[in-house]
Amino acid sequence: MPEQDDLAVTLVLMSLVRRAIGTLIHRAYEAIRSAGAITPASPGGHAFRRLGDGVKIAFPPGAIFGEQWIEIGDHTLIGERVSLSCGMWPGADLGPDSILRIGPSCSIGRGSHIVAHQSIDIGADVFTGPYVYITDQNHVYDDPETPIGRQWPRNSPVSIGSGSWLGAGAIILPGTRLGRQCVVAGGAVVRGEFPDHSVVAGVPAKIVRSYDADLGWHTNDRLVTTWTEHASGG
């Protein structure tokens, strides 16, 4: 019937229009993401102390300030909505040296925050899941009468060894030193020193596995106890 034919034609045309609009929107968004990414060649890249060859900070970024104290090595990829900051607020004078250093060939997952005030070193080939939080500063509660947020915070350098993997939602607290090729389980809260080839998990994080050339990956209760005591100052 003519009415049914007209309806069918209308539905086909509407489908084609929706498909064309959807394609245009996706292409426009990809163009915006490409144009908005921060690279060594983009205007935003020039503010950094160093952006190595092939570095890309995806669009949209998170909060980024203190760029003149940030160094990022060659071919490192920073995901969407990742915050990179040095200092408590934009415009603070943090001295002559870099404070946040991310090595080459790293991948920092979407929504992560790296907040530096004194020194954060991330080695080469470090990969993180999304929403990882790394900081070298924490609030103190020395004075029981003063609101904690109004007490001057305390800094302690952070170091993450090359080749390490940090799972989704991991939190790396001030004073943490992770050796090479370490694994941090998702959701772990890490503070203290951990040797090369450690697998750490939990809240607070403890060594759950380690690597030995003869034994391979294994659980060693004595090693776990020794390094837990060392990290806690025992």
N, C-alpha and C positions, 0 to 999 in steps of 0.2 A: 504494500500500500504506500502511496506517496508520503503520508505522514511518518510512517515508520522509516522510510528511506531517508527523509530529511533528518529525523532524530539520529539515525545511525551516522549520517555524514557529520552532524553537529558534534556528536560524541567523539568521533575520530579527530575532528579539527581541534576540539578542546584538549584532547590527549596530546596532540602534536604541539599545541601552544604551550601546555604545561611542561612538556619535555624540553622544548626550546628554551623556555624561561629558566628551568632548572639547570640546563647546561650552561647558560650565560652566567647565572649566579655562581656556579661552581668555578667556572673559568675566571670570573672576576675576583673571587675570593683567593684562588691560587695565585693570581697576579698580584693581589694585595700582599699576600704572605711572602711572595718572592721579593717584592719591592721593599717590604718592611723589615726583612731580615737584616741583621747587623753583621757585616763582613769587614775585612780589612780595607776594602775599597769603598765602603759606604760612609756617608758623613758621620754616622754614629760611631763607626769603628775608629775614627781618628781620635776620639776622646780617651781611648784606652792607652795605658802605658805600653802594652804590646798585644796585638792580635796576630798570631802566626798565620802562615799561608793556609788557606783552605778552612779557616775557622768560620763557623756560622752560628749565630745566635738567632733562634727561630722567632718569628712573629706570631702572636704578640708576645713580647717579653714581659717578665715580672718587673719588680722595682729594681732599677739599676742606678747606682750612684757611687761616687768615688772611683770612677773609671781610671783615673790617673795612677791609682795604686793597684790596678788589676792587670795581671799578665796571663794570657791564654796561649798555650802551645799549638803548634801546627796541627791542622786537620781535626781539631776538637769540635764536637757538635754539642750545642747547648739547646735543650728542648724548649717548647713553648712554655710561657709563664714561669720561667725560672728567674728567681731574684738573685742578683749578685750585688753585694753592697760592701763598702768599706767605711767604717765610722758610724756614728750614731745618727748623723743627719748629713744631707748634701752640703758641701762647701767647707766642711771641717778640714783643718790642716793636719795631716797625719804624718808629716815628716818626709824625708827624701827617698825612702826605700819603698819597694812594693810590699803589699800586705797580703794580698790574695794571689796565689800562683797555682794555676791549673796546667798540668803537663800536656804533652802532645797526645793526639789520638784518643782522647777521652770522650765519653758520652754521658752527659748529665741529663737525667730523666725529667720529663714534664712536671712542672709544678714544684720543683725542688727549690730550696733556699740555702744559699751559702752566704753567711753573714760574718764578716771579718772585721776585727778591731786591732789586733796585734800581729798575728801571723797564722795563715792557713796555707799549707802546702799539700797539693794533690798531685801524686806522681803520674807517670805516663800510663796510658792504657787502662785508666780507672773507669769503670762503668757503674752507673747507678740506675736503680729503678725510679719510678715516679715518686714525688713527694718526700724526698730525702731532705733532712735538715742538718746542716753542718754549721757550727758556730764555735768561736774561740772566746766567747764572753758569756757570763752568767750572772744573774742577780745574786745578791748576798742578803743575809738576814742577821748580821752580827748584832745590830741594835734592835732589841725587841720592841722598842717604843716607836721607832720610825717606820713608816710604811715601806715595805720591801722595794716597791717600785721607785722610791725616792732615795734609796741608798746607792752609793756609787758602786757599779758592778765590778767584777774581777775578771781579768783576762788570763788565759793560759794557752800557749800555742798548740795547734793541731797539725798532725802529719798523717797522711794516708799513703801507704806504700804503693808503688807501681803494680799494675796488674790486678788490683783488688776489685771486688764486686760488692756493692752495697744494695741490699734488697729494698723493695718498696717500703716507704714509711720509716726507714731507719733514722735514728737520731744520733748524731755524733757530737758529744759534749766537749767543752774546753778541757785541755790537757790530754786528749786522746792521741796515742801514737800507734797506728796500725802498721805492721810490717808489710813486706811484699806478698802479693798473691793471697791476700786474706779474703775471706767471705764473711759478710755481715748479714745475718738473717733479716728478713722483712720484719719491721716493727721493733727491732732491737734498740735498746737505749745504751749507748756505748760510752764508757769513760775509763781511762787507764791505758796501760801499755800492753800490747799483744805482739808476739813474735811473728816472723814470717810463716806463711802457710798455716794460719789459724782460721778455724771456723768458729765464729762467736755468735751467740744467740741469747735472747732473754732480756728481762728487765730486773736488775741491771744485767748487762751482757756478760757472759762468761765463755771461756773456751769450751767447746763441746767436741771438737775434733782437731787433730793436727796431722802434719805429714812428716814421715821419716823415710829416708831413702831405702831402708831395709823393710820397714813394716808397711809402707804406703800410708794412706789415710787411715787413721785409727783414733780411738779414744784412749787417753792416757790419764787416769785419775790423778796421778802424782803431778803430771805436768799441769793439769788444770788447776790443782790446788796451789802449786808453786806460783804460777803466773797470776792467779786471783789475789794471793797475798801480796805479791810484788806490786800489782796495780793499785791495791788499796793501801799500800804503805806498811803492810804487816811484816 
